[in-house]
Structure formats: C-alpha cells, structure tokens
Amino acid sequence: MKEKGFFVVSADLPLNAERYILERDSKAFRDLLSRTLKIGTMEFVEAWTSPEGSQVVRLVTSPDFGAWVPKALQSQASFQKLEFHDIIEYAPSDLARPPYSLSVCTESPMLGHKLDIRLRLTVAPTGPDACRQTLEGRIRVGIFGLGRIVEGIVKDQLAATYRRLPSIVGAWCTYRQKCLAAGEGWRLLAGRPQVGMGVPWMEAASDSGQTSPRPTWEGRRPGPTPATPSTPDASVHSASVTPAATEYM
C-alpha cells in the first residue's frame, strides 16, 4: 500500500534524453518554464560537492505571493513572501547510463519543518529524439487544518503541469533549432550549473562546441544574464500553477 502523500506523474517529451538532461537547467529553459507556468523567478544560487562525490545545487523559486496563494488562505498565512528551495543531487552513478535520475528535496524558509517534499526525477530514452520524464515522491504539509488540502492542490497541479510539459518542450525544440541554425548553440547551455563532473557523456557535451564561450554559472549567486534576441515561446495558454509542484520538474 502506498504511503500517504505519495504520487507519480510522467510525460512523453519530443527531445533526446541526453540533450534534455543537459539543457533543462539552462537559463533560457528556466525562463521558459517561469514565463509559461507563471511560477516566478528560478535561479541557481549555490553549489557544492557531497562527501560521496555528487554535485549538489540549490535552485530557488520565488513566486508572487498574491498571484499564487488563494485569497481564502492569504489571511491565514503568517508570511507575505514565498520562496521554495530545491536541493538537487547529481550523483554520477545515477547519470552514467539511462534511465537517468536526480534526487530532489524541497524546502521552504517560511514553512520550515512543516513542508517535507522528497522527489526522484527520472528521464528515460524512448526513441532517438524522444524521452519520458517521471517524477515520483512524497509530499507532506504539516499545517493544521490545511495540510491535506495543500497536498491535494500540489498533486493536482503536478498532473496539470505534466500534461503541458510536452508542449513546453516542443517550443524549446523550435528554439534550439533556431539557435543551432544561427550558430548560437551556446545559448542552449548558458546559465547551467557545473554539474555532471565524473559522467563522461555530460563532460563531453559541456566541452563541445555547443557550449558558450561565455562562462556558465559556477556556484555563486549569478549576475545579469545577457539578453537573447529571441526567447522560446511555449505557444500554450499560460496559467498559474503551484510553484512547489513545478520548480524542479
């Protein structure tokens, strides 16, 4: 029997698994998610190496409080600023060969121990230019009288987000083709943290001509990112979704 708070969602995506793993962390892809799903800014702010040799990063999502928190709950909230921190582990053993996987733990400074989200994200090839992304894990929200309600909202929004993810990645594919045709493939990895060290195929991709001659983020709070002449457009209807459900899809 599944434990309370457990969930599984998946989506079939029109992009090669290895390319997707590399490019989903880029500044342009994060901006596409942020704009399309209306989940606020998404920035990598910290990176370190675990005692086991995995690269670990902290991704901070800062959604707009008024746009996200339902009005019925705003008066009960003891905070007026939302922030979610994803602690993402890139373990070489989990990325060396498909299916590729990442471990994610989500925290929130304003909720503290009341929020407990532990996730496993898996990307498996399903064809030469296709993959399936699966997210499974457990959500627990320890807010008296609201915990189960919030957990249900998060799960529903996850399902809705994963239904839209193929269209978002499709828009990304159009953008990447334009970048490559213009000789600007470096944009596809710009802003990506230095992860995947110790994984031969990821190291090779990072050293290839596809990467930017400009430095990628190296474990410090990033400065301004050069504007791109044309950013990807998901061409789908924008709608607010639960940030905690999507900041690290």
MARRO-735138 format. One line per field, with one value per residue: x, y, z of N, C-alpha, C in turn; residue number from 1. Coordinates in steps of 0.001 Angstrom, whole numbers, padded with zeros to 6 digits, always signed. Last residue first. Layout:
REM MARRO-735138
nu: [X;...];
nv: [Y;...];
nw: [Z;...];
cau: [X;...];
cav: [Y;...];
caw: [Z;...];
cu: [X;...];
cv: [Y;...];
cw: [Z;...];
rofi: [NUM;...];
END
This chain:
REM MARRO-735138
nu: [+010765;+011146;+008902;+006375;+005218;+005689;+003976;+001092;+000404;-001478;-001093;-001084;-001547;+001377;+003783;+006222;+008973;+012383;+013631;+015943;+018272;+018822;+020919;+023126;+022188;+023707;+025054;+024314;+026075;+028031;+028587;+029022;+027381;+029665;+031383;+031155;+031070;+028760;+028588;+028961;+031462;+031997;+032104;+029631;+029791;+031695;+030355;+028325;+029714;+031134;+030853;+032467;+030095;+027520;+027527;+027608;+024412;+023745;+024089;+023778;+022966;+021980;+023777;+025526;+024541;+024470;+024159;+021605;+020879;+020809;+018583;+016538;+016493;+015710;+013049;+011885;+012285;+010638;+008171;+008279;+008264;+005597;+004205;+004889;+003745;+001069;+000868;+002380;+000579;-001463;-000057;+000617;-001885;-002612;-000605;-001201;-003776;-003238;-001683;-003610;-005349;-003756;-003184;-005034;-005211;-001912;+000461;+002579;+002581;+004409;+004852;+007120;+007446;+008394;+008259;+009642;+009804;+010953;+011902;+013287;+014858;+015158;+013210;+013067;+015184;+014064;+014592;+013218;+013405;+012058;+011682;+010059;+009042;+007602;+006936;+007409;+009958;+009491;+008085;+009895;+011812;+011287;+012599;+012788;+015142;+015792;+017950;+017676;+018644;+018276;+018189;+021370;+024371;+025240;+023633;+023991;+026687;+026909;+024153;+023142;+020507;+019141;+016920;+014960;+013070;+010795;+009005;+006897;+005784;+004312;+003068;+001092;-002145;-004764;-005249;-004876;-006856;-008577;-006944;-004196;-001040;-000233;-000352;+000714;+003428;+005159;+007969;+010978;+013087;+016396;+018360;+021477;+023178;+025881;+027611;+028969;+030761;+030039;+030000;+029111;+029938;+027746;+026180;+023566;+021564;+019659;+016324;+013437;+010612;+007236;+005481;+004040;+004472;+005859;+007965;+009294;+009984;+011690;+013703;+014786;+015827;+017749;+019517;+019344;+018431;+017785;+020045;+020746;+018400;+018028;+020141;+019458;+016941;+015609;+012195;+009328;+008192;+005645;+005508;+004076;+003900;+002963;+003057;+002161;+000562;+000863;+002225;+000547;+000841];
nv: [+020442;+022226;+023738;+022547;+022528;+024928;+026571;+025612;+027890;+029982;+029722;+030346;+028212;+028014;+028776;+029045;+030442;+031346;+034569;+036279;+037448;+037403;+039234;+037792;+037992;+039408;+036828;+034225;+033198;+030376;+028221;+029253;+029550;+029645;+032139;+032066;+030305;+027640;+024488;+023127;+022110;+020482;+020201;+019214;+016709;+015486;+015417;+013648;+011289;+010803;+012202;+013843;+016401;+017233;+020851;+023942;+025192;+027244;+029525;+027987;+026004;+027250;+029102;+027756;+027796;+029649;+029395;+029405;+026796;+026696;+028369;+026992;+024666;+025687;+026484;+023995;+022863;+024481;+023646;+021047;+021596;+022475;+020209;+018413;+019783;+019591;+017470;+018375;+020220;+018569;+017113;+019240;+020035;+017862;+018018;+020515;+020045;+018071;+019536;+021392;+019634;+018562;+021037;+022521;+021754;+022653;+021686;+019988;+018207;+016099;+014028;+012009;+010723;+011077;+011784;+011087;+011576;+009972;+011121;+011309;+010689;+007912;+006843;+007038;+007317;+008754;+010357;+010967;+012242;+011996;+013951;+015147;+017636;+019009;+021686;+022230;+023028;+025953;+027950;+029809;+028324;+025139;+022527;+019396;+017375;+014978;+013183;+012026;+009737;+008010;+004547;+005452;+006192;+008030;+009017;+007755;+008034;+010826;+012644;+015529;+016697;+019697;+021286;+024044;+026197;+028831;+031438;+034242;+036491;+036894;+034794;+033374;+033032;+033613;+035276;+033524;+031717;+032943;+033583;+031338;+032352;+033569;+036294;+037110;+036172;+034998;+032764;+031891;+029168;+028170;+025370;+024285;+021190;+018949;+016205;+013577;+012530;+012080;+014586;+016793;+020024;+022748;+025906;+028330;+029281;+029313;+030516;+031627;+033732;+032485;+030852;+030666;+028941;+030590;+031737;+029489;+028027;+029934;+030157;+027613;+027793;+029830;+028725;+025103;+022652;+021334;+020454;+017858;+016366;+016713;+015316;+012735;+012255;+014290;+015210;+015390;+013345;+012270;+012291;+011488;+011066;+009829;+010119;+010047;+010758;+007714;+004915;+002218;-001190];
nw: [-012215;-009876;-009551;-009317;-006868;-005775;-007383;-009021;-011704;-013866;-017359;-020833;-023532;-025600;-026700;-025491;-026947;-026304;-027407;-029154;-028286;-024759;-022557;-020209;-016803;-013922;-011727;-009319;-006562;-007634;-009271;-011878;-015037;-017826;-019778;-023339;-025318;-024555;-026313;-028613;-028890;-025664;-022969;-022345;-023538;-021900;-019456;-020118;-020651;-018106;-015115;-013730;-013507;-013394;-013333;-013071;-014262;-017101;-018500;-021674;-023327;-025535;-026450;-028088;-030639;-032726;-035441;-036319;-035972;-033178;-032696;-033997;-032470;-030006;-030544;-030988;-028463;-026865;-027757;-026711;-024010;-023879;-024660;-022531;-020202;-019696;-017998;-015894;-014787;-013836;-011890;-010189;-009352;-007761;-005782;-004599;-003607;-001693;+000110;+000968;+002327;+004298;+005790;+007120;+009760;+010336;+008174;+006994;+004190;+002173;-000569;-002343;-005704;-009121;-012445;-015570;-019005;-021835;-025121;-028432;-030638;-030597;-027691;-025051;-022198;-019158;-016217;-013033;-009817;-006748;-003732;-000942;+001140;+003742;+005828;+008442;+008960;+007009;+005785;+004923;+003447;+002300;+000162;-001425;-002895;-005385;-007507;-010851;-013496;-016593;-017485;-019038;-017130;-015230;-013295;-010936;-010446;-009949;-008845;-008168;-006237;-005193;-003345;-003907;-002050;-002457;-001090;-000694;+001717;+003907;+006556;+007699;+006314;+006409;+004303;+002132;+001620;-000114;-002247;-002776;-003844;-006353;-006430;-003994;-004235;-006995;-006337;-006632;-006228;-006338;-006089;-005292;-006023;-005940;-007253;-005190;-003361;-000787;+000336;-002447;-003418;-004337;-004959;-005348;-006951;-009826;-009989;-011224;-010497;-011176;-012479;-014976;-017014;-018838;-017342;-016289;-018589;-019786;-017887;-018094;-020674;-020350;-018460;-018217;-017452;-019772;-021140;-020196;-020516;-023307;-024397;-023503;-024773;-027361;-027228;-026660;-023906;-021854;-018313;-015078;-011511;-008401;-004777;-001304;+000806;+002552;+000737;-000862;+000000];
cau: [+010106;+012119;+010166;+006973;+004993;+006342;+005418;+001718;+000470;-000697;-001968;-000434;-002181;+000267;+002593;+005565;+007583;+011349;+013483;+014643;+017457;+018815;+019601;+022950;+022403;+022791;+024782;+024602;+024838;+027862;+028374;+029994;+027362;+028392;+031343;+030993;+032401;+029042;+028576;+027608;+031221;+031789;+033335;+029984;+028843;+031971;+031572;+027983;+028907;+031802;+029964;+032599;+031504;+027815;+027170;+028652;+025449;+023638;+023440;+024167;+023551;+021221;+022645;+025946;+024194;+024449;+025494;+022268;+020956;+021822;+019904;+016892;+016792;+017060;+014055;+011866;+012903;+012089;+008580;+008162;+009499;+006689;+004106;+005267;+005185;+001526;+000092;+002943;+001850;-001754;-000682;+001657;-001121;-003432;-000703;+000105;-003567;-004093;-001116;-002450;-005845;-004277;-002173;-004808;-006442;-003159;-000261;+002116;+002429;+003761;+004578;+006200;+007926;+007691;+008530;+008768;+010191;+009850;+012182;+012150;+014536;+016324;+013494;+012004;+015009;+014401;+014442;+013857;+013095;+013003;+011340;+011214;+008858;+008534;+006933;+006021;+009699;+010376;+007324;+008779;+012207;+010717;+012454;+012291;+014476;+015426;+017243;+018125;+017791;+018987;+017497;+019910;+023665;+026209;+023623;+022607;+026174;+027461;+025058;+023559;+021745;+019169;+018275;+015176;+014441;+010983;+010296;+007047;+006761;+003857;+004151;+001881;-000702;-004284;-005430;-003927;-005781;-009164;-007370;-005624;-001804;-000243;-000814;-000680;+002524;+004436;+006712;+010352;+011943;+015407;+017563;+020262;+022875;+024591;+027414;+027910;+031259;+030021;+031075;+028789;+030152;+028795;+026583;+024612;+022259;+020629;+017755;+014073;+012000;+008230;+005956;+003848;+003730;+004697;+007014;+008816;+009100;+010506;+012875;+014149;+014753;+016656;+018762;+019835;+018963;+016681;+019502;+021706;+019057;+017068;+020036;+020701;+017078;+016587;+013601;+009894;+008740;+006470;+005193;+005043;+003416;+003777;+002489;+002962;+001352;+000140;+002132;+001324;+000000];
cav: [+019379;+021338;+024431;+022682;+021357;+023785;+026591;+025605;+026557;+029825;+029636;+030463;+029168;+027380;+028765;+027747;+030713;+030390;+033523;+035627;+038166;+036694;+039027;+038530;+037114;+039540;+038206;+034727;+033871;+031609;+028004;+028389;+029824;+029312;+031179;+032810;+030799;+029048;+025330;+023598;+023425;+020530;+020644;+020522;+017696;+015665;+016207;+015015;+011889;+011059;+011482;+012418;+016049;+016148;+019542;+022977;+024990;+025915;+029623;+029170;+025591;+026113;+029590;+028001;+026664;+030104;+029225;+030710;+027306;+025922;+028685;+028338;+024577;+025124;+027473;+025008;+022243;+024517;+025032;+021251;+021060;+023363;+021424;+018120;+019719;+020701;+017421;+017322;+020666;+019559;+016403;+018436;+020937;+018215;+016844;+020275;+021073;+017765;+018366;+021855;+020464;+017668;+020161;+022846;+022101;+022163;+022888;+019936;+019601;+016236;+015395;+012142;+011122;+010374;+012372;+010634;+012083;+010046;+010575;+011302;+012084;+008758;+006898;+006237;+007420;+007526;+010611;+010016;+012556;+011301;+013553;+014368;+017112;+017906;+021226;+021941;+021595;+025140;+026823;+030294;+029045;+026482;+023206;+020767;+017647;+016357;+013216;+013046;+010183;+008983;+005822;+005564;+005481;+007415;+009719;+007851;+006682;+010231;+011552;+014918;+015914;+018698;+020768;+022659;+025813;+027388;+031023;+032819;+036217;+037580;+035352;+034205;+032884;+032646;+035840;+034610;+031284;+032348;+034650;+031657;+031926;+032126;+035570;+037404;+035716;+036138;+033163;+032964;+029684;+028942;+026147;+024835;+022600;+019322;+017648;+014091;+012924;+010919;+013675;+015998;+018600;+022131;+024575;+027705;+030242;+028524;+030788;+030348;+033535;+033401;+030395;+031755;+028419;+029820;+032581;+030564;+027459;+029442;+031328;+028017;+026832;+030008;+029938;+026364;+023516;+021724;+021775;+018954;+016411;+017261;+016757;+013359;+012243;+013290;+015603;+015271;+014599;+011898;+012962;+011325;+011692;+009578;+010402;+009534;+011809;+008959;+005779;+003442;+000000];
caw: [-012953;-010478;-009632;-010627;-007701;-005144;-007533;-007711;-011135;-012650;-016191;-019539;-022639;-024903;-027551;-025399;-026593;-026681;-026411;-029322;-029253;-026027;-023155;-021453;-017940;-015054;-012081;-010657;-006951;-006868;-007857;-011225;-013602;-017197;-018673;-022093;-024993;-024779;-025126;-028338;-029475;-027110;-023615;-021797;-024063;-023325;-019569;-019742;-021723;-019388;-016035;-013439;-013474;-014321;-012796;-013402;-013241;-016493;-017192;-020897;-022047;-025015;-025666;-026701;-029794;-031337;-034887;-036258;-037339;-033893;-032137;-034439;-033899;-030132;-030164;-032046;-029638;-026670;-028010;-028150;-024587;-023478;-025473;-023923;-020416;-020535;-019239;-016739;-015344;-014871;-013006;-010819;-010202;-008924;-006656;-005208;-004619;-002836;-000557;+000207;+001226;+003271;+005220;+005713;+009067;+010929;+008587;+008380;+004607;+003474;-000138;-001221;-004394;-008052;-011135;-014491;-017691;-020875;-023798;-027504;-030342;-030865;-029114;-025668;-023647;-019872;-017649;-013936;-011202;-007619;-005089;-001398;-000213;+003507;+004442;+008072;+009031;+007834;+006319;+005739;+004664;+002235;+001440;-001470;-001625;-005065;-006225;-009912;-012392;-015775;-017285;-018876;-018204;-016135;-014575;-011418;-010672;-011165;-008488;-009421;-006231;-006261;-003189;-004316;-002333;-002377;-001607;-000963;+000671;+002702;+005761;+008607;+006165;+007394;+005641;+002378;+002512;+001085;-001341;-002900;-002670;-006132;-007609;-004296;-003174;-006448;-006980;-005852;-006973;-005592;-007029;-004690;-006264;-005364;-007295;-006063;-004675;-001677;+000735;-001266;-003664;-003543;-005411;-004538;-006094;-009073;-010060;-010899;-010894;-010639;-011174;-014013;-015869;-019270;-018058;-015417;-017567;-020491;-018183;-016839;-020400;-021308;-018134;-018776;-016395;-018890;-021453;-020196;-019204;-022349;-024624;-023065;-023312;-026954;-027238;-028007;-024415;-023003;-019576;-016156;-012736;-009590;-006093;-002414;+000188;+002335;+001900;-000954;+000000];
cu: [+011155;+011419;+011291;+008377;+005796;+006176;+006090;+003234;+001203;-000738;-001105;-001467;-001476;-000312;+001458;+004336;+006838;+009981;+012349;+014546;+016075;+017914;+019736;+021602;+022200;+023172;+023844;+024290;+025080;+026562;+028306;+029819;+028225;+028507;+029935;+030885;+032361;+030501;+029029;+027580;+029838;+031549;+033178;+031229;+029197;+031057;+031887;+029201;+028510;+030938;+030472;+031675;+031643;+029283;+027464;+028359;+026443;+024733;+023278;+023380;+023935;+021746;+021886;+024791;+024589;+024012;+025599;+023696;+021700;+021992;+021010;+018281;+017215;+017457;+015466;+012932;+012950;+012807;+010087;+008573;+009463;+008005;+005235;+005209;+005575;+002998;+000563;+002131;+002427;-000477;-000958;+001110;+000035;-002653;-001503;+000034;-002258;-003914;-001919;-001803;-004686;-004785;-002674;-003873;-006286;-004379;-001633;+001497;+001798;+003756;+003883;+006078;+006816;+008266;+007718;+009217;+009162;+010406;+010934;+012579;+013327;+016091;+014679;+012166;+013859;+014209;+014949;+013563;+013891;+012562;+012459;+010846;+010151;+008215;+007993;+005900;+008268;+010025;+008168;+007946;+011030;+011056;+011796;+012080;+014071;+014733;+017011;+017312;+018492;+018074;+018270;+019331;+022162;+025549;+024533;+022510;+024747;+026904;+025591;+024602;+021966;+020529;+018370;+016645;+014478;+012402;+010421;+008425;+006917;+004846;+003557;+003059;+000028;-002771;-004905;-004039;-004831;-008102;-007926;-006040;-003274;-001143;-000966;-001231;+001059;+003385;+006091;+009087;+011225;+014338;+016449;+019584;+021604;+024385;+025998;+027952;+030206;+030494;+031164;+029969;+029913;+028915;+027703;+024931;+023431;+021466;+018556;+015573;+012522;+009636;+007067;+004249;+003481;+003830;+005728;+007723;+008469;+009505;+011593;+013252;+014033;+015507;+017566;+018955;+019406;+017142;+018407;+021032;+019997;+017692;+019109;+020660;+018330;+016869;+014457;+011348;+009436;+006886;+006157;+004570;+004488;+003120;+003477;+002273;+002173;+001079;+001400;+001141;+000883];
cv: [+018521;+020159;+023521;+023251;+021409;+022526;+025362;+025562;+026647;+028385;+029392;+030388;+029173;+028411;+027966;+027646;+029399;+030787;+032596;+034485;+037564;+037438;+038296;+038206;+037903;+038595;+038244;+036201;+034579;+032248;+029259;+028346;+028813;+029605;+030906;+031811;+031649;+029381;+026744;+024558;+023951;+021950;+020824;+021090;+019092;+016720;+016495;+015925;+013323;+011751;+011769;+011560;+014583;+015798;+018482;+021649;+023919;+025743;+028302;+029245;+026775;+025623;+028449;+028473;+026849;+028978;+029674;+030612;+028635;+026435;+027975;+028725;+025935;+024997;+026930;+026061;+023226;+023931;+025181;+022658;+021171;+022892;+022396;+019348;+019348;+020590;+018495;+017117;+019626;+020024;+017364;+017718;+020210;+019098;+017151;+019104;+020831;+018758;+018013;+020697;+020904;+018451;+019298;+021869;+022361;+022681;+022451;+021228;+019603;+017706;+015348;+013606;+011245;+010804;+011614;+011277;+011648;+010523;+010674;+010705;+012178;+010231;+007807;+006208;+006533;+007720;+009384;+010398;+011630;+011575;+012770;+013702;+016426;+017307;+020155;+021437;+021232;+023666;+025903;+029166;+029446;+027209;+024565;+021317;+019116;+016412;+014672;+012924;+011209;+009482;+006719;+004343;+005592;+006748;+009078;+008484;+006686;+008841;+010908;+013850;+015255;+018013;+019565;+022317;+024331;+027053;+029524;+032540;+034714;+037395;+035992;+034844;+033856;+032471;+034913;+035168;+032418;+031940;+034096;+032695;+032307;+031685;+034081;+036612;+035911;+035648;+034377;+033448;+030696;+029473;+026841;+025735;+022989;+020812;+017940;+015614;+013411;+011251;+012448;+015112;+017839;+020661;+024054;+026328;+029641;+029500;+029780;+030527;+032183;+033074;+031285;+031346;+029467;+029387;+031816;+031380;+028555;+028845;+030923;+029234;+027190;+029045;+030098;+027539;+024884;+022629;+022240;+020322;+017612;+017397;+017399;+014878;+012975;+013394;+014447;+015727;+014403;+013171;+012472;+012046;+011507;+010295;+010007;+009852;+011358;+010003;+007064;+004289;+001249];
cw: [-013617;-011115;-010076;-010649;-008978;-005964;-006946;-007848;-009821;-012175;-014981;-018436;-021297;-023955;-026937;-026281;-026614;-026174;-026780;-028341;-029426;-026993;-024481;-022080;-019224;-016185;-013269;-010823;-008276;-007327;-007018;-009721;-012866;-015713;-018187;-020948;-023728;-024525;-025459;-027160;-029199;-027585;-025120;-022463;-023592;-023930;-021032;-019839;-021401;-020437;-017447;-014277;-013044;-014384;-013849;-012705;-013672;-015441;-016487;-019596;-021168;-023670;-024988;-025826;-028345;-030402;-033447;-035725;-037394;-035317;-032908;-033939;-034450;-031597;-030382;-031793;-030809;-027884;-027853;-028550;-026111;-024084;-025155;-024828;-021850;-020921;-020216;-018013;-016284;-015562;-014159;-012041;-010878;-009895;-007914;-006180;-005356;-003966;-001802;-000536;+000336;+002060;+004078;+005013;+007587;+010165;+009068;+008859;+005992;+003863;+001212;-000836;-003384;-006715;-010100;-013189;-016662;-019541;-022938;-026177;-029422;-030549;-029344;-027179;-024112;-021370;-018392;-015377;-012107;-009048;-005758;-002716;-000642;+002143;+004260;+006636;+008648;+007785;+007196;+006321;+005537;+003529;+001219;-000068;-001637;-003714;-005846;-008638;-011504;-014659;-016318;-018167;-017976;-017331;-015611;-012798;-011210;-011467;-009765;-009086;-007587;-006287;-004116;-004120;-002705;-002814;-001398;-001530;+000537;+001554;+004513;+007882;+007084;+007343;+006728;+003789;+002885;+002096;-000034;-001864;-002847;-004988;-007346;-005455;-003560;-005452;-006304;-006552;-006091;-006544;-006255;-005730;-005532;-005609;-006790;-006094;-005648;-003090;-000168;-000894;-002373;-003927;-004531;-005101;-005326;-008252;-009242;-011078;-010435;-011107;-010621;-012595;-014786;-018094;-018388;-016085;-016716;-019508;-018905;-017046;-019109;-021030;-019069;-018374;-016906;-017744;-020502;-020265;-019122;-020960;-023594;-023259;-022838;-025453;-026745;-028112;-025760;-023726;-020645;-017406;-013808;-010765;-007184;-003738;-000995;+001746;+001542;+000298;+000000];
rofi: [249;248;247;246;245;244;243;242;241;240;239;238;237;236;235;234;233;232;231;230;229;228;227;226;225;224;223;222;221;220;219;218;217;216;215;214;213;212;211;210;209;208;207;206;205;204;203;202;201;200;199;198;197;196;195;194;193;192;191;190;189;188;187;186;185;184;183;182;181;180;179;178;177;176;175;174;173;172;171;170;169;168;167;166;165;164;163;162;161;160;159;158;157;156;155;154;153;152;151;150;149;148;147;146;145;144;143;142;141;140;139;138;137;136;135;134;133;132;131;130;129;128;127;126;125;124;123;122;121;120;119;118;117;116;115;114;113;112;111;110;109;108;107;106;105;104;103;102;101;100;99;98;97;96;95;94;93;92;91;90;89;88;87;86;85;84;83;82;81;80;79;78;77;76;75;74;73;72;71;70;69;68;67;66;65;64;63;62;61;60;59;58;57;56;55;54;53;52;51;50;49;48;47;46;45;44;43;42;41;40;39;38;37;36;35;34;33;32;31;30;29;28;27;26;25;24;23;22;21;20;19;18;17;16;15;14;13;12;11;10;9;8;7;6;5;4;3;2;1];
END
